[in-house]
Amino acid sequence: MTEKVCSVEKAGRGRAFVTLPSGRFLVAASEAPGIGTPAEPQYLEELQRAAAREDAGNYLAAAERSTGQLHKRLVAKGYSSDTASQTVKWAEEYGYVDDMRFSSLLAGSRVLGRAGMKRELLRKGVSPQVVEQVLADFSDSDRIDELVRTVVSRYGSLEDRERARRRAAGWLSRRGFSSEVIFRVLQEAL
């Protein structure tokens, strides 16, 4: 069913909101019909999907992201939650976004304990099921040697040993390491 375009508003960075009596669509500005022009809602939905996929591709090209981050970004750009969800599903199907891959990369690049890793992954929009899968293979005690080296380099030069131990313990605790791991690291490092 053809409807007349009620309004066209600039949305920034090559995008425009096109309003019909049946709804509002975020499309590429170059594709937006003029005010009063007849337009098919289905056609505008297709244009909106294409614009959302392009925005998703641009966002994912910069860095690895979680599905939650991608969804949040698309909604912040002005897409409906439904359009954002469809775009995230499309990106997952084509392998552009993968929470397991994202979680594994994050786990390997950060000095975080089990609790800290869980907190960070959930904050970044990774589903609780994926977080549990990632944490099943994650062990704080496997990283003791790396943590000892890091603590020695950060706090080994402090003359007051008690102060160095307190600071190192606080640093490890804030990163989500268990008290057993903190105790072992402090014994070996300081």
HELIX and SHEET records of a PDB file:
HELIX    1   1 ALA A   29  GLU A   31  5                                   3    
HELIX    2   2 PRO A   41  ALA A   62  1                                  22    
HELIX    3   3 THR A   67  LYS A   77  1                                  11    
HELIX    4   4 SER A   81  GLU A   93  1                                  13    
HELIX    5   5 ASP A   99  SER A  109  1                                  11    
HELIX    6   6 ARG A  114  ARG A  123  1                                  10    
HELIX    7   7 PRO A  128  ALA A  136  1                                   9    
HELIX    8   8 SER A  141  ARG A  143  5                                   3    
HELIX    9   9 ILE A  144  TYR A  155  1                                  12    
HELIX   10  10 ARG A  161  ARG A  174  1                                  14    
HELIX   11  11 SER A  179  ALA A  189  1                                  11    
SHEET    1   A 2 GLU A   3  LYS A   4  0                                        
SHEET    2   A 2 PRO A  38  ALA A  39 -1                                        
SHEET    1   B 3 SER A   7  GLY A  12  0                                        
SHEET    2   B 3 ARG A  15  LEU A  20 -1                                        
SHEET    3   B 3 GLY A  23  ALA A  28 -1                                        
END                                                                             
